[in-house]
Amino acid sequence: MNRSKTKTAGGIKRISSGMSRSLILTHGDSDGVCSGAIAKSAYPEADVYFTSPVGILDELKMADGYRNIIICDIAVDVRSCTGLYNRLEELARSASITYIDHHPLPDKCWDVDWMHNDLNMCSSELTYKVLEDRLSSDMRRVAIYGAIGDYYDNTPSIREWLRDWDKRSLFFQAGTLIQALIHMGRNYDFKRKVLFPLSHDMIPTEIPDVLGIAREGAQFEEALRLRVKKEVTSLQNLAYVIDPKGYMSKSAIYAASYGMRGVGVAAEYRNHKDVYDMSLRSRVNIDLNRLLKIIAIKHGGTGGGHAAAAGARVPAASLVQFLQDMDAAIGKEIQKVQV
């Protein structure tokens, strides 16, 4: 494979010519960064790049020559499921594939030994468990950071591992890391600089710039919280905010809180595609992933994620009707639970 540049979800970068034995592809959120750090600790020589469900197939076009390919926290997009499977099977002829993910798989998806999928834990915990034989037990601490960042910190293993640490210190370190990563958004160079020392179990507050950026993020979030409080709109079962000018996931949480509804939605307009990207967060016992895969597609969009935390994209002209249909569907789901 010749060296070449490509622009992907991880930014403009140079792919190794295969001289490195291992390649790690991971998501750019806190769970993905922690998963990638754990994988990097297991494979110290690995090249690490950030990608996404829609970008991973392009990344893998340039993965020839690696002996080990480790993929962490990348949901399988239903539209590219077949092409992704075929490419991974092709690579598996000459490389060891390890795909680690905790998102729901598309119906009738893969039954292969290199896919490690568990919906009941975060990717960081699952990555540690899959690669445990190659890891120090201290890397459980990084798995706990990822679990806190993805709201999976109440699993049996995480509760057990937490007993080995001062929980207060651990949550301080995790919160600092998460706030900094969220505030830096798609700055993948920064996230790579964080991931490498994290793979050596360096505490986040000792990683250069992390503490200062986290403080900036906390100040920005406080202003965002007050803005959402002022601008939120409530329907029967969901509350939403349009163009909150800040973190989407946190805006959705505050929309549910200040809108006093079970589900919060933050929607941001993308001018170049004339669509709204959305983050949804649920405080009630419904499956957002399942609802979005029906309703977003109905409106010419896409959607999915986890039961309580998901995302969607719909054409701008469909936003109002989409929100109304989601509101009605959420109401029906709540009634089912109450019966």
VONU-427931 format. One record per residue (C-alpha): residue in three letters; y, x, z. Coordinates in steps of 0.001 Angstrom, whole numbers, plus 500000, padded with zeros to 6 digits. Each point is the difference from the previous one (the first is absolute). Example, Ala and Ser with C-alpha at 12.3 -4.5 7.8 and 13.67 -1.06 7.14 Angstrom:
[ALA [495500 512300 507800]] [SER [503440 501370 499340]] 
//
This chain:
[MET [500000 500000 500000]] [ASN [503388 501418 499023]] [ARG [502848 500014 502444]] [SER [502430 497197 499275]] [LYS [502814 498059 501627]] [THR [499814 496289 500578]] [LYS [502255 497437 501680]] [THR [498012 497754 502307]] [ALA [500427 498108 503239]] [GLY [499914 503378 501722]] [GLY [502937 501369 498021]] [ILE [500187 502667 497273]] [LYS [497406 502568 500818]] [ARG [497643 502594 498616]] [ILE [496278 499320 500082]] [SER [497657 502885 500788]] [SER [497974 501463 497147]] [GLY [496871 499454 502081]] [MET [500078 503351 501803]] [SER [500290 498044 503244]] [ARG [496693 498623 501155]] [SER [501328 496680 501273]] [LEU [502522 497269 499162]] [ILE [501353 497432 502455]] [LEU [501739 496869 498733]] [THR [501500 497809 502695]] [HIS [502520 497251 500651]] [GLY [503566 500789 501072]] [ASP [500281 497773 503066]] [SER [499290 501191 503540]] [ASP [496293 499122 499850]] [GLY [499708 501753 496640]] [VAL [501816 503123 501206]] [CYS [497790 500187 503084]] [SER [496866 499370 497917]] [GLY [501070 502742 497610]] [ALA [500671 502377 502905]] [ILE [496530 499363 501398]] [ALA [498443 500601 496578]] [LYS [502102 503161 499600]] [SER [498714 501220 503377]] [ALA [496457 499483 498727]] [TYR [500771 501658 496640]] [PRO [502764 502561 500747]] [GLU [500031 501351 496434]] [ALA [500651 496572 498472]] [ASP [502928 499029 497804]] [VAL [501678 496845 501370]] [TYR [501896 497371 498022]] [PHE [501265 496536 500780]] [THR [499142 497049 497806]] [SER [499585 496222 500007]] [PRO [497614 497294 498785]] [VAL [501809 499848 496657]] [GLY [500408 503773 499646]] [ILE [496631 501370 501006]] [LEU [498334 499613 496615]] [ASP [502689 502160 498385]] [GLU [499548 502615 502727]] [LEU [496259 500127 499401]] [LYS [500476 500699 496302]] [MET [500930 503524 501095]] [ALA [497364 500482 502694]] [ASP [497435 501870 497912]] [GLY [498916 503318 501472]] [TYR [500096 499044 503672]] [ARG [496784 500224 501993]] [ASN [501068 497502 502662]] [ILE [502247 496967 499457]] [ILE [501039 498103 503133]] [ILE [501951 496745 499663]] [CYS [501513 498390 503096]] [ASP [501669 496644 500661]] [ILE [500350 498966 496347]] [ALA [499169 496325 499444]] [VAL [497997 499202 496877]] [ASP [502221 498039 497629]] [VAL [498035 497171 498396]] [ARG [501640 500589 496620]] [SER [498870 503629 499773]] [CYS [496755 499665 501953]] [THR [497673 500577 497048]] [GLY [501965 502913 498564]] [LEU [500269 501666 503410]] [TYR [496286 499618 500657]] [ASN [499103 501454 496616]] [ARG [502286 503004 500501]] [LEU [498622 500713 503469]] [GLU [496418 499747 498761]] [GLU [500898 502446 497236]] [LEU [501462 502433 502533]] [ALA [496990 499528 502287]] [ARG [497807 501763 497431]] [SER [501578 503322 500942]] [ALA [501863 499320 503267]] [SER [499415 498507 503425]] [ILE [501984 496760 500306]] [THR [501050 498587 503391]] [TYR [501987 496753 499794]] [ILE [501209 498808 503418]] [ASP [501837 496690 500256]] [HIS [500433 496999 502290]] [HIS [501462 497439 497597]] [PRO [497941 497059 498709]] [LEU [498122 500942 496843]] [PRO [500193 497789 496894]] [ASP [497153 497537 499594]] [LYS [496839 501487 498514]] [CYS [501428 503470 500402]] [TRP [498171 503253 500615]] [ASP [496780 500630 501850]] [VAL [499885 503798 499890]] [ASP [499299 502593 502658]] [TRP [503371 501732 499558]] [MET [501986 496887 500976]] [HIS [500696 499726 503748]] [ASN [501639 496647 500675]] [ASP [500576 498306 503354]] [LEU [502511 497213 500546]] [ASN [499835 500285 503780]] [MET [501825 503313 500439]] [CYS [502844 501957 498472]] [SER [499415 502629 497356]] [SER [500807 502816 502439]] [GLU [497238 498992 502399]] [LEU [497572 499515 497120]] [THR [500933 503367 498469]] [TYR [499339 501748 503298]] [LYS [496614 498295 500321]] [VAL [498931 500777 496430]] [LEU [501022 503676 500260]] [GLU [499280 500492 503713]] [ASP [497456 502798 499484]] [ARG [502748 502160 498499]] [LEU [502671 499234 502619]] [SER [501156 500995 503451]] [SER [499903 497116 502456]] [ASP [503733 500608 500561]] [MET [500651 498467 496569]] [ARG [499200 496655 501582]] [ARG [503589 500143 501218]] [VAL [501244 499890 496400]] [ALA [497649 497082 499337]] [ILE [501624 498193 502912]] [TYR [503471 500568 498485]] [GLY [498769 498377 496799]] [ALA [498437 497112 501909]] [ILE [503245 499299 501849]] [GLY [501938 500124 496726]] [ASP [497674 497475 498363]] [TYR [499601 497717 503067]] [TYR [496309 500887 500395]] [ASP [500302 501623 503421]] [ASN [497758 497504 501817]] [THR [496651 500873 498415]] [PRO [497151 501104 502293]] [SER [500188 503630 498849]] [ILE [503782 500269 500250]] [ARG [499922 498516 503507]] [GLU [497323 502519 500951]] [TRP [501829 502957 498454]] [LEU [503259 499004 501708]] [ARG [498381 500702 503367]] [ASP [500030 503719 499155]] [TRP [503812 500086 499728]] [ASP [503080 498916 501880]] [LYS [500568 496739 498157]] [ARG [503758 500062 500597]] [SER [500378 503440 498403]] [LEU [497788 499012 497102]] [PHE [502008 496874 499220]] [PHE [503230 502016 500155]] [GLN [498624 502496 497480]] [ALA [498607 497247 497776]] [GLY [503232 498003 500098]] [THR [502051 503064 499095]] [LEU [497722 500816 497076]] [ILE [499880 496424 498703]] [GLN [503763 499507 500214]] [ALA [500680 503240 498115]] [LEU [497485 499214 497244]] [ILE [501371 496497 499507]] [HIS [503596 501233 499923]] [MET [499211 502599 497311]] [GLY [498501 497362 497720]] [ARG [498650 501499 496769]] [ASN [501030 503568 500834]] [TYR [496522 501421 499439]] [ASP [501118 503602 500338]] [PHE [500997 499239 503592]] [LYS [496752 498168 500653]] [ARG [497998 502943 498665]] [LYS [501927 502332 502322]] [VAL [499044 497718 502885]] [LEU [496367 499623 498965]] [PHE [499191 503727 499954]] [PRO [500959 500811 503645]] [LEU [498507 496667 501038]] [SER [496691 501180 498554]] [HIS [500169 502842 502559]] [ASP [500592 497439 502784]] [MET [503654 500972 500505]] [ILE [501756 497264 501960]] [PRO [502567 498126 497874]] [THR [502978 500913 502194]] [GLU [499332 503687 499221]] [ILE [499903 499491 496232]] [PRO [503396 501017 498532]] [ASP [502503 497151 499498]] [VAL [497647 497225 501133]] [LEU [501737 499220 503294]] [GLY [503506 499895 498486]] [ILE [498901 497823 497089]] [ALA [498211 497642 502383]] [ARG [503227 499594 501972]] [GLU [501905 499180 496798]] [GLY [497289 497497 499148]] [ALA [500282 498317 503393]] [GLN [503755 499593 499564]] [PHE [499516 498601 496508]] [GLU [497354 497572 501248]] [GLU [502259 498661 502726]] [ALA [502664 499141 497432]] [LEU [497306 498440 497811]] [ARG [498734 497871 502878]] [LEU [503446 498521 500567]] [ARG [500451 499376 496273]] [VAL [496692 498138 499716]] [LYS [500852 497970 503116]] [LYS [503166 498820 498257]] [GLU [498589 499390 496507]] [VAL [496465 498622 500579]] [THR [499062 496611 498491]] [SER [497170 497880 501404]] [LEU [497662 497622 498194]] [GLN [497331 497942 501760]] [ASN [497523 502830 500577]] [LEU [501631 503205 498783]] [ALA [503375 501655 500318]] [TYR [501461 502332 497401]] [VAL [502842 502375 499307]] [ILE [501198 501021 496532]] [ASP [501135 503558 499269]] [PRO [500176 501114 503654]] [LYS [501179 503477 498943]] [GLY [497430 501774 502103]] [TYR [496370 500431 500932]] [MET [498018 497166 498446]] [SER [497159 499838 502497]] [LYS [502314 500078 503017]] [SER [502265 497405 498357]] [ALA [497007 497674 499635]] [ILE [499139 500442 503681]] [TYR [503568 499195 501067]] [ALA [500144 497050 497575]] [ALA [496989 498433 501725]] [SER [501507 500728 503417]] [TYR [503527 498733 499448]] [GLY [498899 497250 497629]] [MET [497538 498861 502693]] [ARG [497143 499575 497543]] [GLY [496444 501271 499757]] [VAL [500593 502025 496829]] [GLY [502930 502187 499040]] [VAL [500899 500979 496431]] [ALA [502437 502649 498773]] [ALA [500792 499910 496287]] [GLU [501874 502660 498034]] [TYR [501185 499627 496410]] [ARG [498953 502633 497434]] [ASN [502567 499860 497224]] [HIS [498099 502174 497516]] [LYS [497038 497590 499969]] [ASP [501751 496754 500991]] [VAL [497528 499437 502831]] [TYR [500029 499672 503752]] [ASP [497848 502336 502063]] [MET [498991 498547 503342]] [SER [498560 501013 503327]] [LEU [498325 497318 502111]] [ARG [499010 500126 503672]] [SER [498067 497322 501873]] [ARG [499967 499153 503700]] [VAL [497458 497187 499563]] [ASN [496304 500000 499170]] [ILE [500094 499717 496207]] [ASP [498903 502270 497143]] [LEU [503090 501033 498029]] [ASN [497883 502145 497687]] [ARG [497960 497012 498831]] [LEU [503001 497685 499614]] [LEU [502039 502522 498029]] [LYS [497195 500708 497553]] [ILE [500111 496311 499096]] [ILE [503676 499096 500228]] [ALA [501610 503196 498690]] [ILE [497717 499959 496956]] [LYS [500832 496314 499465]] [HIS [503648 501037 499630]] [GLY [499315 502888 497646]] [GLY [500048 502663 502675]] [THR [497677 502058 502158]] [GLY [499292 500126 503696]] [GLY [497600 501074 502700]] [GLY [499417 502338 502906]] [HIS [498740 499129 503465]] [ALA [499632 496675 501748]] [ALA [503091 500493 502166]] [ALA [501972 502476 497875]] [ALA [500278 499753 496234]] [GLY [502287 500402 497022]] [ALA [500787 498168 496790]] [ARG [502017 500201 496802]] [VAL [501103 496938 498017]] [PRO [502452 499400 497129]] [ALA [503499 499342 501292]] [ALA [500098 496512 498487]] [SER [496886 499037 502002]] [LEU [501152 501165 503440]] [VAL [501184 496653 501400]] [GLN [496902 498103 498886]] [PHE [497764 502835 501169]] [LEU [501498 499826 503493]] [GLN [499592 496220 500083]] [ASP [496371 500215 498892]] [MET [499262 502716 502562]] [ASP [501654 497910 502692]] [ALA [497806 497017 499150]] [ALA [496835 502130 499824]] [ILE [500749 501606 503365]] [GLY [500461 496563 501535]] [LYS [496589 498887 498721]] [GLU [498357 503145 501367]] [ILE [501604 499503 503407]] [GLN [498733 496404 500103]] [LYS [496454 501210 499267]] [VAL [500144 502433 502904]] [GLN [501322 497335 502360]] [VAL [497261 497483 499164]] 
//
